[in-house]
Amino acid sequence: MNGSTILVVDDEPDITELISLYLERESYDVHMTGDGEEAIVLAERLQPDLIILDILLKSLDGIEVCKRIRAFSDVPVLFISCKDDDTDIIHGLAVGGDDYITKPFSPSQLVARVKAHLRRQQANEQRQAGREAGERLTFDGLTIDLPSRTVIAGGKEAALSAKEFDLLVQLAQSPNRAYALDDLYHTVWGHDSMGDTRTLMVHISNLRKKIEPDPANPVYVVTVRGVGYKFNAKEGNTHVHR
């Protein structure tokens, strides 16, 4: 994990320098830019293991940067935002951001978040390498192919982000199990939510829009009142194929 390449995109030099200092202490290979257009070029050239991206860039904003990067990469994107930017956070996660951290934050908190994302990414890659060809989960109207990371919903392929796919697999591999919000966040994101589960809820909303026949009345990913979420599977309609 140490030695991983991280791209930091923020147009406030004091912030980028501070972030870089703490990440380099952990032996990460850190690259910095304050320009959105340059960030896209660097993301394609460097193929970083993680991107830290400010939403409120003065040039091309972080949401548009993330959207363009998602056209060629599933690299984890950790947004930096101000506490009052709820709408921007939702938009950022909707276009493919994996998580966010709000200003002001402690450098140690950011480093811990980076480590958790990289550990999770590495674990996903190891599981992916160990999966047998043809392994998939099937339900009524929904097929999840694990090796290819593809989902067929209602006869059509659903274009899920990497985190949406991980979230769906986590729920679907334990059908009818109710997950508390904090537990599900910790399992899929690899670190504690610190009481803020908006990231999870936005991803659930985006996932429902892509796989549910009627996102307003979900049949697969359902809310368990007072608890969190579960994958709703009727008895007898769950199959694991290898």
N, C-alpha and C positions, 0 to 999 in steps of 0.2 A: 504494500500500500504506500509506504514512504517512497518517494521518487516519482509519485504520480504527478501528472501535469495539470495545473490549475490555471484557468484564465480568469483574471479579475477585471471587470468592466465597470468603472465608476469615474465620473468626470471631476471628482473632488480629490486632488492629489494627496492631501493629508490622509484621507481614508484609505486610498489604494496603497500608500506607502506603509501604513500601519498594518493593514491586512497582510501585505506581502511579507513584512518583517516577521510576523507571528507564524505564517505558513512556512516560510523558509527555515525557521527554527525547527520545524518538524520534518525538514528535508524534502519538502515538496518543490517541484520545478514550477516557479510562478512566473506568469507573463501578465502584463498590465496594459490597459488602454483606457482612454476616456472617451473614445469615439465609437459610436454604434456601427458605422460602416466598416471600420477597421476590425471591430470585434468579430464580425461575420467572416471576414477574410482570415483572421487568425484562427477562428474555430474550425474552419475547413482545412487550413494548412497544418495546424498543430495537432488536431484531433485530441483535445484535452480530455482528461478523465472527469472533470467537473468544471462548471462555469459559475462564477459568482457575478451576478448581473444586477446593477442598479436599475430600478424601474424608471426613475426620473432623470434620464440623461438629457443633456441640453441639445444634443444633436438628434440622431435617430433614437427614439425612445426604446427602453428595454423590452417592452412588449413586442414591438415590431422586430427587434433584433432576435428575440426568442422565436418568433414565428418563422423568420427566414432560416434560422439555424435548424429548426425542426424539419425543414425540407430535405436536409441531408444528414442529420445526426440525432441520435437519441441520448446524447450526453446529458447527465443530470444537470439541471439548471436551478441554482439557489438564488432567488430574487432577494434584493435588499430594498426595503421600502420604509416610508415614514409611517408612524402609527395611524395617521388619519387617512391613509390611502386604501381603504377597504375595497373600493371599486376597482382601483388599479390592481390590487392583489388578486381579486377574482378574475379579472381579464388576463393577468399574467399566467395564472394557473390554467385558465381555459385554453390558452394557446400552446400549452406544453410545458410550463414551468413545473418543477417537482415539489418545491417547497419555498418558504420565504423566511426571512428574519428581519425584524423591525429595528430601525434606528431609534434611540441609541442602543448599541449592543456592546457587550464586552468582547474583546478579541478572543479570550479563552472560550467563550460561548460559541463564537463562530467556528473556531478550530474544532471544537467538539462536534458541531453539526457537520462540518466537512468530513471528519473522520467517520462519522456514522454513515453518511451517504456513500462514501467510498467502500466501506466494509460491506454494506448492503449490495452495492453494485458488483463487487467481487464475488460475493456469495451467490448472486443471481447467475453470474457467468459460469461459476463452477457447477451449479445445479443444471444449467443449460447444457453444459458439456457432457454431463452424466446421464442425460435423458435419452431413452431409446427412441429410435425413429418410429413414428406412428403413435406415440403416446398421446392420448387426448381424452378430454372429459366431454361427455355428451349429455344434454338435457333436452327436453321438449323445445324445439325451435332454436337451440343454442349449442354450438360446438366450440370447444376451446382446444386448440392444437398446441401443446406445450413446446415441442422442439422448434416449430416454425414461428411461435408466438403470434399466431393468427386466431381470430375469432370470427365465426360465422353466425350471424344473428338474423333470423327471418329469411334465410337463404342468401344473404348478402354479407360480404366481408365488412366488418366494423373496423374503422381506422382508429385503434386505440393508441394512446401514448404509452411509453414504457411503464410509467407508474400506474396508469389505469389498468394495464394488463396484469401487473403484479398484484394489484388490489383485487381484481376479479378472481384471479387464480387462488389467492389466499382464502377468499370467501367460498369459492366453489369447491375447493378441496375438502372443506368441512361443511357440507351442506346442512342447513337447518341449525347450525351452531350460532348462537347470538354472541356477537363480539361487542364489548364495551368500546366506546370511542377511543379512549386512551390506549387500550390494549391493541386495538387494530392499527392505530397510528404507529405505535411502537414496533409492532411486528413488521409492517410494510415499509416504514421509513427508517427504522433502525435506531431511533432515539426517542426520547420523551417529548410529548407535545407541550409540556410546561403549561398545561391548562388551556391552550389555544388549539382547538381542533378544526379551525376554519379550512386549513389545507385539505384535511380528510373530507370534509363535507362538500367542498367544491369539486374534488375529484369524484366523489360519489354522484353528484349532480351531473357532471360531464359524462361519466360512465353510463348512467341511465339514459341520457340522450342518445347514446350510440348503440345500446343493445336492447332497450326496452321497446315493445310495441307501442306503449303509451307511457312516456317518461313520468307523467303526472300520476299515473297509477301503476307503479312498477310491479312486475310479477316475479322477477329474478332477485334483484338486490332490494330488499325491503327493510323498512325501519322497524326496529323493535322498541316500542315506546318505553322511555325511561332507561333504556340500556344502550342501544346503538344500532347495529345493522346485522343482517344475516343473509345468506343466500338461500332463497326459498326453493326447495326441490321436493316435488311430490314423490311419495314413496314408490320406488320401482322405476323411476325415470332417469336415474343416475347410472352412468356407465363409464368405466375407465377402460380404454382400449390400448393395447400395446402391440 
